[in-house]
């Protein structure tokens, strides 16, 4: 029995509800991929030679939430959470340190998701923020985040299947 709720996004809703629902669907999917595993499994890079782990994906999700909904959308000077951003400015978080725990990483991720919801709720979909010498709309950010999570949920599905055979959640 799972404790994580993952409601299906409505099939006929306004644009904002649709975007927010799909983003929440994929956030819940990532959490479901991690449910029921111990810290060692969550930290394990189960598809060598890749170092990608479920905990690394959760940490990366926290970094991406922070980047788009805090740094970009609100212009906040929010430092990286799990280490430095790479030289090209991409969000990291994939590397899992020996001192880290999944429980801490998951709480940080949930805190970033909550802040993202707060920051987005104060804006309209067409509202823009400065980005890369131009402007980016909240609508674009939502669409990008849905794609980001969908891609990484695919990674998580393969990692989870390799760990214990569970697939297709």
Secondary structure, DSSP 8 states (H G I E B T S, - for coil): ----------SS--HHHHHHHHHHHHHHHHHHHHTT--HHHHH---STT----HHHHHHHHHHHHHIIIIIITS------SSS---TT---------TT--HHHHHHHHHHHHHHHHHHHHTS-TT-EEEETTEEEEHHHHHHHHHHHHHHHHHHHHHHHHHHHS----
